[in-house]
Amino acid sequence: MRSLLKKGDKLKRISDGKMFTYAGKDDSDNENYGHVEEMLVPVYLPEFEKVE
């Protein structure tokens, strides 16, 4: 999923609908993790969906 995202893309957390802003990839090579501006730790991207 990380390869489909660009910095500034809006993401919605599936569990509660809260909105986040994608900030970029994390330090790992795992495609399932990335950073959002609103959190200091990497997030598991499959728990989010991109808002068009």
VOMAR-457393 format. One record per residue (C-alpha): residue number from 0; z negated, x negated, y. Coordinates in steps of 0.02 Angstrom, whole numbers. Each point is the difference from the previous one (the first is absolute). Layout:
// residues N
[atom NUM [Z X Y]]
...
// end
This chain:
// residues 52
[atom 0 [0 0 0]]
[atom 1 [-41 -143 118]]
[atom 2 [184 -49 12]]
[atom 3 [41 174 68]]
[atom 4 [-122 -14 145]]
[atom 5 [18 -78 172]]
[atom 6 [-138 -44 122]]
[atom 7 [-46 155 99]]
[atom 8 [51 126 -135]]
[atom 9 [-118 148 -13]]
[atom 10 [-86 30 -168]]
[atom 11 [-100 150 -57]]
[atom 12 [-139 -24 -128]]
[atom 13 [35 123 -140]]
[atom 14 [-183 38 -39]]
[atom 15 [-50 64 173]]
[atom 16 [155 0 111]]
[atom 17 [-69 -130 122]]
[atom 18 [134 -95 95]]
[atom 19 [15 -190 7]]
[atom 20 [121 -127 75]]
[atom 21 [75 -130 -115]]
[atom 22 [-37 -176 65]]
[atom 23 [83 -109 -133]]
[atom 24 [-18 -75 -172]]
[atom 25 [-160 -78 -62]]
[atom 26 [-19 -179 -63]]
[atom 27 [31 43 -183]]
[atom 28 [168 13 -86]]
[atom 29 [-48 174 -62]]
[atom 30 [126 126 67]]
[atom 31 [-132 139 -10]]
[atom 32 [-114 -69 137]]
[atom 33 [21 -14 188]]
[atom 34 [-95 13 164]]
[atom 35 [-19 145 119]]
[atom 36 [-58 -21 180]]
[atom 37 [-149 116 -22]]
[atom 38 [-82 -97 -143]]
[atom 39 [-52 -182 -19]]
[atom 40 [30 -11 -187]]
[atom 41 [164 17 -97]]
[atom 42 [38 176 -60]]
[atom 43 [79 61 -163]]
[atom 44 [167 65 63]]
[atom 45 [35 125 -142]]
[atom 46 [-145 101 73]]
[atom 47 [106 29 157]]
[atom 48 [165 82 40]]
[atom 49 [116 -48 141]]
[atom 50 [20 128 139]]
[atom 51 [180 17 56]]
// end
